[in-house]
Every structure is written in structure tokens, then in C-alpha cells.
């Protein structure tokens, strides 16, 4: 029996299987041969000449529609299996019971088999006649084996019948709605050409650029201590004392271990000349590359207040779709937070939620904006999964106050773990988020 009770796990398997079949022309070796949904997936792919690889948008449309169809079916499959599991538990209990307990359970077993199976499925009368033999355990063993096989065959039959009834409706939907889905995605793709900022954001968060050309993330400032001036005469140096004046420190102090040097510097225990040298401490700036090789989750916060309706809404939705497409390709988690008066989130990493995206944002662009609640929700998502190297993107006109100091402190903490905070500002509203975000694009 194929376990369909964990819907999310099965959807992940079908998601992977679809990509595997598109690349290799066969189902993954790990996929059970008798999986009726995997069989149907293969049938659908083979019968759609549009997805020959020349236009990846057709592939994306078919995959999303198929996963949405499987989501609804798996919910029904799970309900069927939960009922069957109770019967399988009864079979196991009967099989493992001692002979006296089997006798006590016998009437219940007979009633269950008669109610659910024909004599062609489980020949109960034939087994009852064999109890006249001495080897009753062998008879019980054969009975439970036939009963278990009949139970699983019945489940498989019902699942295939359910698929057969549902797939006609799905195929009709794909025939008429699939073209519309395709055209909608093409419109979204066109926004990349109209707004190059969208492509730049997707490339940066996707980290598709050459790592060798990655911008320097950190500037380290160093103050280099110097000795006394070379032209200082003996008359000017009257004694040695303790302190932390880097202009007067003795050369011998510079040869000690670094941690000890800084400890003595902090406690003012460095040996130094009492008269200052003429040289000044030198400041150097070292640019250090902080490559973020690990690709963490993507968290997108979309402002759905009334001021974002219309063209800003379409720009935001286009960017979100591009990021989700990239996240699917890179197998990265992707969370969406929509915020206006209240913030709400959805995990787009789960294939079951792909079909919910449009409804999640539908009719949401109204009301005011609570940016504080949105940032709090983003930080909550980060801390809930102890995510590192995440990318947070805020899409808004930023017509709301900068975060409170405690929220800004929490953002800085997440940055120290490798998270980057980016923003796409739609409009020219003046705000102070340039001191909060790592980078802001403006449309």
C-alpha cells in the first residue's frame, strides 16, 4: 500500500518526479511502480506536445495545475486510507493473537469480512470448512493473508476509480484555463523588460552572478600603532610609563600575542614613553568579502494597502512570481507576507500552497499600512526556523514609520547571522529605511 496520509510529503515527491521525468524521460527509481498518480503524471506529460522544452512557461503552467489537482485528490486518498488503516490494524491484531484469542475474535472477524468483501475476494466459507483439520494456525494465516491482500486491492481500486472520475474535469480545465494561465504568466514575464530592477533583484537574491564579482560586504578599519618619532632625542624621552597611548607605545609591546596586546591596551598596562612621538596612528581600511554561498529561504513582504493598488500591485505580483519561480528551481523555501492593517503569511515552499497564491492576494489591496507588524512577522519566520543566510525583500511605497528601536535591534541580529534585508520602493515617498535595509531599488 502506498502511503498517502502525509499529503505534503507526497506532493514534494510528485514535484521532484515531474522535474526528473522532464529531464530524463522516466520516473525516479524511488517512485513505486503501482503509484496511480505517478502513472497519470507520466500520461499527462506525454500527451502534451506544448511542453517540448522550447517554452518553459508551458511546463510551469502544467506542473502547477497538476500539483493543484493532486492536492485535492490526495486529501480524498488520505481519508480513504485512514479508514483502511483501522481494518489493517484489526488484521494485524488477529494475526498475532494466540489461538484462544482468535477464537474469541472470530465472530467479529466474520461479520467484518462478510460486510466488506464478496466470496471471490475472501472465501470465508472455504476457510471455515478447513478448520476440521489439525493445523488451524495455517488456516488462520492463509485467511489473514487473503484478507489483507483484498483490503489493499480494494483501496487501490477505489483510488483509481476516484482518479478516473476526477481527471476528466481536470483535463477540461487545462484545455480552457491552461491557455489563460500561460498568457498571464507571459504578461508577468514582460515586466522584466519594462522594469530592469526586477531582474536585478531576482539575480541578487538568486545569487546567480559570478561569486568572484560579488560586492564587498564588510569594511574593517584598523588603527596601526607606531613607535615614537625617529627624530626624538634622548632629552625628550624622560621615562617609561604605563598607559594605552598608541603614539608612545614601546616597540617591544608590538611583538606580544594579539589577544594579550588588546587586553593590556584595555587595562592601560602597555609600556610607553612619557613624551609623545611625532607620528600619528595610521588608519587602514581592509575590504573583506563575505560570500553567502549557502542559499537560505526567501521571505517576501508585499504591502497590500490601498495606496499599492493598480500598477504598483501588478509590479509587486510580477516580482513575487519571478522570485517564486527561482525558489522552485533552487529548491529554496519561500514565504510570503502580505501586510496592510494586519500581516498574514503563507509558506510557498509547500506545493499544496501554489494554487492558493492568487486567492491569498486577491482583494487584499485596501486599508492602511502597519509596517511594524510586517517586520515583526518576517523576524518571527526567521526565528521560527532558525534560518541563516536568508533574503528578506519588502515591496512597498514605504508610507509608514521606520521600525521601533527594539525591532531595528532584532533586524541587526538577523543580519549578523547572514540575513540580508532588501526593498523595492514603488514611488518616491521620503522615508528613513535606507538605514534599515541593505539595499533599496526604486521604481
C-alpha positions as CSV (number, residue, x, y, z in Angstrom):
1,X,0.0,0.0,0.0
2,X,1.3,3.4,-0.9
3,X,1.1,5.8,2.0
4,X,-0.9,8.9,1.0
5,X,-1.6,10.0,4.6
6,X,1.2,12.6,4.6
7,X,-0.1,14.9,1.8
8,X,2.8,17.4,1.9
9,X,5.4,14.7,1.6
10,X,3.7,13.1,-1.4
11,X,3.3,16.5,-3.1
12,X,7.1,17.0,-2.6
13,X,7.7,13.6,-4.2
14,X,5.5,14.4,-7.2
15,X,7.1,17.8,-7.6
16,X,10.5,16.2,-7.8
17,X,9.2,13.4,-10.0
18,X,7.9,15.9,-12.6
19,X,11.3,17.6,-12.9
20,X,13.0,14.2,-13.1
21,X,10.7,13.0,-15.8
22,X,11.2,16.2,-17.8
23,X,14.9,15.8,-17.7
24,X,15.4,12.0,-18.0
25,X,12.2,10.8,-19.7
26,X,11.4,8.4,-16.9
27,X,10.1,8.4,-13.4
28,X,12.7,8.3,-10.5
29,X,13.7,4.9,-9.4
30,X,12.3,5.6,-5.9
31,X,8.8,6.1,-7.2
32,X,6.6,3.0,-6.6
33,X,5.6,1.3,-9.9
34,X,2.0,1.0,-8.9
35,X,1.5,4.6,-7.9
36,X,-1.6,5.6,-9.9
37,X,-0.9,9.4,-9.6
38,X,2.7,9.0,-10.9
39,X,1.3,6.9,-13.8
40,X,-1.2,9.7,-14.6
41,X,1.5,12.4,-14.4
42,X,3.6,10.5,-17.0
43,X,0.5,10.2,-19.2
44,X,-0.3,13.9,-19.0
45,X,3.3,14.9,-19.8
46,X,3.5,12.5,-22.8
47,X,0.1,13.8,-24.2
48,X,1.1,17.5,-24.1
49,X,3.2,18.4,-27.1
50,X,3.5,22.1,-25.9
51,X,6.0,21.1,-23.2
52,X,8.8,20.0,-25.6
53,X,11.2,22.3,-23.7
54,X,11.1,25.2,-26.1
55,X,8.9,27.3,-23.9
56,X,9.5,26.7,-20.1
57,X,6.3,28.7,-19.3
58,X,4.1,25.9,-20.6
59,X,6.0,23.4,-18.4
60,X,5.5,25.7,-15.4
61,X,1.7,26.1,-16.1
62,X,1.2,22.3,-16.5
63,X,3.2,21.5,-13.4
64,X,1.3,23.9,-11.2
65,X,-2.1,22.8,-12.4
66,X,-1.1,19.1,-12.0
67,X,0.1,19.7,-8.4
68,X,-3.1,21.5,-7.5
69,X,-5.1,18.7,-9.0
70,X,-3.1,16.1,-7.0
71,X,-3.5,18.2,-3.8
72,X,-7.3,17.8,-3.9
73,X,-7.0,14.1,-4.8
74,X,-4.6,13.3,-2.0
75,X,-6.9,14.8,0.5
76,X,-9.5,12.3,-0.6
77,X,-7.0,9.4,-0.7
78,X,-5.9,10.2,2.8
79,X,-9.5,9.9,4.1
80,X,-9.8,6.5,2.4
81,X,-6.5,5.3,3.9
82,X,-7.3,6.4,7.4
83,X,-10.4,4.1,7.3
84,X,-8.4,1.2,5.8
85,X,-5.7,1.6,8.4
86,X,-8.2,0.7,11.1
87,X,-9.0,-2.5,9.3
88,X,-5.4,-3.3,8.7
89,X,-4.8,-2.9,12.5
90,X,-7.6,-5.4,13.1
91,X,-5.9,-7.9,10.7
92,X,-2.5,-7.5,12.4
93,X,-4.1,-7.9,15.8
94,X,-5.9,-11.1,14.7
95,X,-2.8,-12.5,13.0
96,X,-0.6,-12.0,16.1
97,X,-3.2,-13.1,18.7
98,X,-2.8,-16.5,20.4
99,X,-5.3,-19.3,19.3
100,X,-7.7,-18.8,22.2
101,X,-8.0,-15.0,21.5
102,X,-8.5,-15.8,17.8
103,X,-11.5,-18.0,18.8
104,X,-12.9,-15.1,20.8
105,X,-12.4,-12.6,17.9
106,X,-13.8,-15.0,15.3
107,X,-17.4,-13.8,15.2
108,X,-16.3,-10.1,14.8
109,X,-13.9,-11.1,12.0
110,X,-16.6,-13.0,10.2
111,X,-19.0,-10.1,10.4
112,X,-16.4,-7.6,9.1
113,X,-15.4,-9.8,6.1
114,X,-19.0,-10.6,5.1
115,X,-19.9,-6.9,5.2
116,X,-17.0,-5.6,3.1
117,X,-16.0,-8.4,0.7
118,X,-17.5,-11.0,-1.6
119,X,-16.7,-14.6,-1.6
120,X,-14.4,-14.0,-4.6
121,X,-12.3,-11.6,-2.5
122,X,-12.1,-13.7,0.7
123,X,-13.6,-17.2,0.6
124,X,-14.7,-17.2,4.3
125,X,-16.8,-20.3,3.9
126,X,-14.0,-22.3,2.4
127,X,-11.6,-21.3,5.3
128,X,-14.3,-22.2,7.8
129,X,-14.6,-25.7,6.3
130,X,-10.8,-26.2,6.7
131,X,-10.9,-25.8,10.5
132,X,-11.7,-29.5,10.7
133,X,-8.0,-30.1,10.0
134,X,-5.5,-30.2,12.8
135,X,-3.3,-27.3,11.5
136,X,-5.7,-24.4,12.4
137,X,-2.8,-21.9,12.6
138,X,-2.0,-22.5,8.9
139,X,-5.7,-21.8,8.1
140,X,-5.7,-18.6,10.1
141,X,-2.5,-17.5,8.5
142,X,-3.9,-18.1,5.0
143,X,-7.1,-16.3,5.8
144,X,-5.4,-13.2,7.2
145,X,-3.1,-13.1,4.2
146,X,-6.1,-13.2,1.7
147,X,-8.0,-10.7,3.8
148,X,-5.0,-8.2,3.9
149,X,-4.5,-8.5,0.1
150,X,-8.2,-8.0,-0.5
151,X,-8.2,-4.9,1.7
152,X,-5.3,-3.3,-0.1
153,X,-6.7,-4.2,-3.5
154,X,-10.0,-2.6,-2.6
155,X,-8.2,0.5,-1.5
156,X,-6.2,0.7,-4.8
157,X,-9.3,0.1,-6.8
158,X,-11.2,2.9,-5.1
159,X,-8.3,5.3,-5.5
160,X,-8.0,4.6,-9.2
161,X,-11.8,5.0,-9.6
162,X,-11.6,8.3,-7.8
163,X,-8.8,9.4,-10.2
164,X,-10.7,8.3,-13.2
165,X,-13.8,10.3,-12.2
166,X,-11.8,13.4,-11.5
167,X,-9.3,13.5,-14.3
168,X,-11.9,14.4,-17.0
169,X,-12.7,17.6,-15.1
170,X,-9.0,18.4,-14.8
171,X,-8.3,17.8,-18.4
172,X,-11.2,20.1,-19.4
173,X,-9.9,22.8,-17.1
174,X,-6.4,22.5,-18.6
175,X,-7.8,22.8,-22.1
176,X,-9.6,26.1,-21.5
177,X,-7.9,27.6,-18.5
178,X,-4.4,26.5,-19.2
179,X,-4.1,28.9,-22.1
180,X,-5.2,31.8,-19.9
181,X,-2.7,30.8,-17.2
182,X,0.0,30.8,-19.9
183,X,-0.9,34.2,-21.2
184,X,-1.0,35.6,-17.6
185,X,2.5,34.3,-16.9
186,X,3.8,35.8,-20.2
187,X,2.4,39.2,-19.1
188,X,4.3,38.8,-15.8
189,X,7.5,38.0,-17.7
190,X,7.2,41.2,-19.8
191,X,7.6,43.3,-16.6
192,X,11.2,42.3,-16.5
193,X,11.8,44.2,-19.7
194,X,9.8,47.2,-18.6
195,X,11.4,47.3,-15.1
196,X,15.1,46.1,-15.1
197,X,15.1,46.5,-11.3
198,X,13.0,43.3,-11.1
199,X,15.7,41.2,-12.9
200,X,18.4,42.8,-10.8
201,X,16.6,41.9,-7.6
202,X,15.9,38.3,-8.7
203,X,19.6,37.9,-9.8
204,X,20.9,39.2,-6.5
205,X,18.6,37.1,-4.3
206,X,19.1,34.1,-6.5
207,X,22.9,34.8,-6.3
208,X,23.2,33.9,-9.9
209,X,26.0,36.3,-10.6
210,X,29.7,35.4,-10.6
211,X,30.8,34.9,-7.0
212,X,34.2,36.4,-7.9
213,X,32.5,39.7,-8.7
214,X,30.4,39.8,-5.5
215,X,30.4,43.1,-3.8
216,X,32.4,43.5,-0.6
217,X,30.1,43.3,2.3
218,X,32.4,44.4,5.1
219,X,34.9,47.1,5.7
220,X,37.3,46.5,8.5
221,X,39.1,49.6,10.0
222,X,42.4,49.0,11.7
223,X,44.5,51.5,13.6
224,X,48.2,50.6,13.4
225,X,50.2,51.7,16.4
226,X,53.6,53.4,15.7
227,X,56.7,53.9,17.7
228,X,58.0,57.2,18.9
229,X,59.2,59.6,16.2
230,X,62.6,58.7,14.8
231,X,63.9,62.2,15.4
232,X,63.0,62.2,19.1
233,X,66.1,62.9,21.1
234,X,67.1,61.4,24.4
235,X,66.4,64.7,26.1
236,X,62.7,64.5,25.0
237,X,62.2,61.0,26.5
238,X,62.5,61.3,30.2
239,X,61.0,57.9,31.4
240,X,58.8,54.9,30.6
241,X,55.3,54.6,32.0
242,X,52.1,52.5,31.6
243,X,49.1,53.5,29.5
244,X,47.4,52.9,26.2
245,X,48.6,55.9,24.1
246,X,49.4,54.2,20.8
247,X,51.6,57.1,19.8
248,X,54.1,56.3,22.6
249,X,54.0,52.5,22.9
250,X,57.4,50.8,23.1
251,X,58.3,48.6,20.1
252,X,58.6,45.5,22.3
253,X,54.9,45.7,23.1
254,X,54.0,45.1,19.5
255,X,55.6,41.7,19.4
256,X,53.3,40.1,22.0
257,X,50.3,38.0,21.1
258,X,47.4,40.0,19.8
259,X,44.9,39.0,22.5
260,X,47.3,39.9,25.2
261,X,48.1,43.2,23.5
262,X,44.4,44.2,23.4
263,X,43.9,43.1,27.0
264,X,46.8,45.3,28.2
265,X,45.6,48.1,25.9
266,X,42.1,47.9,27.5
267,X,43.5,48.0,31.1
268,X,46.1,50.7,30.2
269,X,49.1,48.4,31.0
270,X,51.1,48.9,27.9
271,X,54.7,50.3,28.3
272,X,55.0,53.6,26.7
273,X,57.4,56.6,26.6
274,X,56.3,59.6,28.6
275,X,57.0,62.0,25.8
276,X,54.9,61.6,22.6
277,X,56.4,60.8,19.3
278,X,55.5,63.0,16.3
279,X,54.0,60.2,14.2
280,X,50.2,59.8,14.2
281,X,48.5,56.4,14.4
282,X,47.6,55.2,10.9
283,X,44.2,54.1,9.9
284,X,43.8,51.4,7.3
285,X,40.7,50.1,5.6
286,X,40.6,46.4,4.6
287,X,37.7,45.3,2.4
288,X,36.7,41.7,3.2
289,X,34.5,39.6,1.0
290,X,31.7,37.9,2.8
291,X,30.4,35.4,0.2
292,X,27.0,34.0,1.1
293,X,27.4,30.5,-0.5
294,X,24.5,29.0,1.4
295,X,21.1,29.9,-0.1
296,X,18.6,30.2,2.7
297,X,14.9,30.9,2.5
298,X,13.3,33.8,0.7
299,X,10.9,36.0,2.6
300,X,8.8,38.4,0.6
301,X,6.7,41.1,2.3
302,X,4.2,42.8,0.0
303,X,2.4,45.9,1.0
304,X,-1.3,45.3,0.2
305,X,-2.6,48.7,1.5
306,X,-4.9,50.8,-0.6
307,X,-2.0,53.0,-1.9
308,X,-0.5,50.0,-3.6
309,X,-3.5,49.1,-5.8
310,X,-3.3,49.3,-9.5
311,X,0.1,49.4,-11.3
312,X,2.2,49.0,-8.0
313,X,0.2,45.9,-7.3
314,X,1.0,44.4,-10.7
315,X,4.7,45.2,-10.3
316,X,4.8,43.6,-6.9
317,X,2.9,40.5,-8.1
318,X,5.3,40.2,-11.1
319,X,8.4,40.3,-8.9
320,X,6.9,37.8,-6.5
321,X,6.1,35.3,-9.3
322,X,9.7,35.6,-10.6
323,X,11.1,35.0,-7.1
324,X,8.9,32.0,-6.6
325,X,9.9,30.6,-9.9
326,X,13.6,31.0,-8.9
327,X,13.0,29.5,-5.5
328,X,11.3,26.4,-7.1
329,X,14.3,26.0,-9.4
330,X,16.8,26.3,-6.5
331,X,14.7,24.2,-4.1
332,X,14.6,27.1,-1.6
333,X,11.8,27.8,0.9
334,X,9.8,30.9,0.0
335,X,7.5,32.7,2.5
336,X,5.0,35.4,1.5
337,X,3.8,38.0,4.0
338,X,1.1,40.4,2.9
339,X,0.6,43.4,5.1
340,X,-1.8,46.3,5.4
341,X,-3.6,46.8,8.6
342,X,-2.8,43.2,9.6
343,X,0.0,40.9,8.5
344,X,-0.6,37.3,7.3
345,X,1.8,34.8,5.9
346,X,1.8,31.7,3.6
347,X,4.6,29.2,3.0
348,X,5.0,29.0,-0.7
349,X,7.7,26.3,-0.3
350,X,4.8,23.8,0.1
351,X,3.5,22.7,-3.3
352,X,0.0,22.5,-1.8
353,X,0.0,26.3,-1.5
354,X,1.0,27.1,-5.1
355,X,-2.7,27.2,-6.1
356,X,-3.6,29.4,-3.1
357,X,-1.4,32.3,-4.1
358,X,-3.9,34.2,-6.3
359,X,-6.6,33.9,-3.7
360,X,-4.2,34.9,-0.9
361,X,-3.6,38.3,-2.5
362,X,-7.0,38.7,-4.1
363,X,-9.0,41.7,-2.9
364,X,-6.2,42.5,-0.4
365,X,-5.1,45.9,-1.7
366,X,-7.1,48.1,0.7
367,X,-6.8,49.9,4.0
368,X,-3.8,51.4,5.7
369,X,-0.3,50.0,6.4
370,X,1.3,48.6,9.6
371,X,5.0,48.1,8.6
372,X,5.9,47.3,12.2
373,X,3.7,44.2,12.3
374,X,5.1,43.1,8.9
375,X,8.7,43.3,10.1
376,X,7.8,41.5,13.3
377,X,6.2,38.7,11.2
378,X,9.3,38.5,9.0
379,X,11.6,38.2,12.0
380,X,9.2,35.6,13.5
381,X,9.5,33.5,10.4
382,X,13.3,33.8,10.5
383,X,13.5,32.8,14.2
384,X,10.9,30.0,13.9
385,X,13.1,28.0,11.6
386,X,16.4,29.3,12.9
387,X,17.2,30.4,9.3
388,X,20.5,31.7,8.3
389,X,21.7,33.3,5.0
390,X,18.1,34.2,4.3
391,X,17.0,37.0,1.9
392,X,14.1,39.3,3.0
393,X,12.5,41.6,0.4
394,X,10.0,44.3,1.2
395,X,7.8,45.6,-1.7
396,X,6.1,48.8,-0.7
397,X,5.7,52.5,-1.2
398,X,7.0,52.8,2.4
399,X,4.4,55.2,3.5
400,X,4.8,54.1,7.2
401,X,7.2,54.9,10.0
402,X,10.6,53.4,10.4
403,X,10.8,50.5,12.9
404,X,11.0,50.9,16.6
405,X,14.5,50.6,18.2
406,X,13.7,47.1,19.5
407,X,12.7,45.9,16.1
408,X,15.7,47.6,14.5
409,X,17.9,45.7,17.0
410,X,16.3,42.4,16.1
411,X,16.9,43.1,12.4
412,X,20.6,43.8,13.1
413,X,20.8,40.5,15.0
414,X,19.4,38.6,11.9
415,X,21.9,40.5,9.7
416,X,24.7,39.2,11.9
417,X,23.5,35.6,11.0
418,X,23.9,36.3,7.3
419,X,20.4,37.5,6.5
420,X,20.1,40.4,4.0
421,X,17.2,42.9,4.0
422,X,16.3,44.4,0.6
423,X,13.5,46.6,-0.6
424,X,11.7,47.6,-3.8
425,X,10.2,51.0,-3.3
426,X,7.3,51.9,-5.6
427,X,7.0,55.7,-5.7
428,X,9.1,58.5,-4.3
429,X,7.9,58.8,-0.7
430,X,10.6,60.0,1.6
431,X,11.5,57.7,4.5
432,X,14.4,56.5,6.7
433,X,14.6,52.9,5.6
434,X,17.9,53.4,3.8
435,X,19.4,53.0,7.2
436,X,17.5,49.7,7.8
437,X,17.7,47.9,4.5
438,X,20.9,46.6,3.0
439,X,19.8,47.9,-0.4
440,X,16.7,49.6,-1.9
441,X,15.6,49.7,-5.5
442,X,13.2,52.4,-6.6
443,X,10.5,52.2,-9.4
